Amino acid sequence: MADNLLDDVGVLLRETADQVVLPLFQKLDDSDVAEKAPGDIVTVADRRAEEMISAGLRRLLPGSVVVGEEAVAEDQGLLRHLRGSGDVWLVDPVDGTANFAAGRRPFALMVALLTDGRPVASWVFDPLADTLATGRAGEGTYVDGRPIRTDDASAELAQLRGMAIARFLPSANRDRVRAGGDRIGELLPGQHCAGREYLDILVGRQQFAVFWRTLPWDHAPGALLVRCAGGVARRFDGTEYHAADEGYGLLVAASDRIWEEVRAALLDS
């Protein structure tokens, strides 16, 4: 991977936000929003941003494959590339589309690079906050150019702050989260933008996040960033999360110790 790739992709995401996404924020017409599946919307900004990002990534890494959220909506077969060889980009052009379509924050642009099925680099950009996180496997995570390490100094349950949206969980998990929530310092309702949840773990605004659906473009970028910063991203049973996984349930935490504490409080029977 080229030494300047982290910077180049960051520039591409900023340019896409400036030229495509932000000019449409709070300016969408009804015709600019469509339902691609029941309860799952897409906007003209998602599609145009994915086109721009995908073209830029192919220029930066000739011969690479792009697996974008909107392209997969048209061709599920593209997901096979996540288990293949070579360089594969995962793209979420506007993470938090429901927020974006409603004219509210947060939303993010996200990219991850997999080589031979293994995540090697990722980017999460919140354009309204002007916050860019980048990371490369084995080399650490940076937020706005500064190296970041997640902190587990506040590992006591009563001091922890994190997100778990109980209503999206199966009934058994939902009941446990609701019962255990009183043991957590602050259980947050969620921001409907996975990218922002990961950013908030990186910068210390919260120490964990519990997700149920784990679509690869929503979680591969942030999971690598958290891991490179010293945190963990694992399924509820403790197995490591992988972008090609087809399962459900993910607990992301600032440290192994916090992951264990939160799982015991919210997910164990």
N, C-alpha and C positions, 0 to 999 in steps of 0.2 A: 504494500500500500504506500502510495506516495506520501512524502513527509508533509506536504502542504494540503493534503486532502481534507483534513479537519477544518482548516480555514476556508477552503474553496466551497465545501458544502454549506458551511455557515453563511457564506456570502450569497450562495444560491437561495437559501431559505429566506434571508433578509430581502433579497430582490423580489422573490415571489410574493412575500407578504406586502411589500411596498407597491408592487405593480398590479397585483391581482386580488389579494385577499382584503387588505384594509380599504381600498377604494369601494368595495362592495359592502363593508360592514355598516349595518343600520341603513342600508340603501337597497335592500332586496325587495323586488316585487313578488307577488304571489306566484307568478310564472317562473320565478328563479328558484323555486323550492319544489322538490318532488319527493314522493315516497318510493324508495327502491325496494322496500320490503315492509310488511306491517310494523309500524312503530319506528322505522328506520328511515330517516330523511337524508337527502343529498341536495346541495345547492350548486348553483352555477360556479360559485367560488371553489368548491371542492374539485369540480371537474377541470376547471381552467388551471388551478394550482397544481393538480396532479400532472397535467400535460406539461407544464413548464418545468416542474421539478424533475419529472422523468426524462425529458429531453436533456436537461442539464446534467443529470447523473450519467447518462449514456455518453455524453461528451467527455466528462471527467474520467470515466473508466470504460474505454471502448471494449466491446465484447461482453459487458455485464448485462444481467437481466434485471428488469424492474418489476416488482410485484407491488402494485398499488391497490389501495382499498377499493377505489372505484373501478379499476380494471377487473379485480376479482369479482365484484358484483355482477359483471358481465360474463366472466369466464372463471369459474371455480377451479378449473384445471391448472391455473397459474400457481396454485399453492404447492404443486409438486416440486417446484423449483427450490422450496425451502429445505428440502431433503437432498438436493442435488449437489453437484460439484460446481466449482467456479465461484465467481462473484455475483451475489444477488442482493439487490437493494429492496428493502421494505419501506413503503411510503404511506404515511397518513397525511394527506394534504391539508386537512383542517380537522384536527382532533377536537371534539366538543362542538360538532356541527349543530346540535340542537341549541346550544348557547348562541352560536354565531347567527343562526337563522332568527333567533328571538331578539337579536341586537344586544346581547349581554355578554359579559366576560365570565370565565376565561375560555380561551381556545388556543390551540398550539399547532405548529407545523412540526412533523416528526419524521425522522429517517433513521434506519439502521442498515448497516452493511454486514452481510454474512459471507464468509468465504468457506467453501466446502461444508456448508451447513452450520458453521460456527460463527456466532456474532463477534465481530472484530472492532466495530466502531459504531457510534450512534450520536444523534443530534436531536435536541428538543428545543424549540424556539417559541417563546410566548411573545408575540409581537406587540401587544398592548403594554406589557410590563418591560419590553425591550430586554428580555432575559434569554440568553442562549447558553445551553449546557452542551458540552461536547465530551466525548470520551473514547479512548482506545484501549482495547484489552491489554492488560499488562502495563499500561502507562498512566492510568489514573483518569480522573474526571475533572473538568474545568467548568466553572460557571462565570460567564463574562470574562474569560481569560485567567481567572484565578483558580488555583488548585483547591479542590474541595475534598474533605474527609468527613463522613458522617460520624456522629457522636453518640455514644451510648452512656454518657455520664448520667442521663436521666432515665435509667432503666427501670426504676421503681414504678409499678403500675399507677400509683396515684399521681405520678408526675408526667405520665405519657399522654400524648395528644395524637390522635390519628383518625382515619376515615374508615367507616364500615357502614354500608347502606344495607340494612337488614332486609328490606322488602325485596331485594333482588336475589336473596339466598334461598335455597331449599328450606322447607319448614324446620327440619331438625337444626340446621345451622342458624337459621333466623332466630329460633327460640334461645339458643345458646348465646348469640351475640346480644340479644336484648337482656338476657339475665346477667351476663357478665359486664355489660356496659357501665354499670354503677361502680365497678372496681377500677375503671380507667379514669385517669384525670379528666380528659375531655374526649368524648366520642363525637366526631364531626359528621355532618350529614352528607358530605361529598359535594364536589364541584362540577360533576358531569363532564369532566375533562381529565382523562388519565394522565396526560402530559403534565398538567399543572400539579396533580397529586405527587408525581415523581419529583418535580422541581421543588416542591415544598419539603419533601423528605431530604433532598440534597442540601437545602439551605437552612434546615433545622426548624422550620415552622411546624412540622409535625414529624412524628417518629415512625409511623407505620400507615399502611393502607391495605384494606381487605377488598378484593375484587372477586366477582363470580365469573362473568364472561371474560375470556382472555384471548380475544382476537389478536393475531400476531402483530399487526401494525399499531395496535393500542399499547402493547406491552414490551415488545422486544427492544425498542429504543430506550425506554426508561429503566427497564430491568438491568441492562448492561451498564448504564450510567451509575445506578445505585451500587451494583456489585463492584465496579471499578473504584468507587468512593469508599468501600469498606462495608457496605450493607449486604443484604441478602434478598433473594426473590425465589420463593419456594411454594409448591403446592401445599395444600392443607396437610397432606400426609408426610411432608418433609422432603419430597423429591424436588430436585432443582427444576426450575421453569426453563423450558426451551421453546423457541419461536415456532417450531414445527409441531408442538404438542397440540392435541385436539381436546384436551380435557377442560375441566372447569375448576374454579377456585384458585386463588393466588393471594398469598400474604407476603407483602413487601415490607421490610423493616430496615432501620438504620444500622442494626447490628444483629449478630446471631443471638445475643442475650435478649434483646428486645423482641426478636421473633419468637423465641421460646416463651417469654412472659405473656405476649399477646395471644399466642395460640392457646396456652393453658387457660387464659382468662375468657377467651371468646369462642374458641372452637372445639376444645376438648369436652367430652361428655362428663 
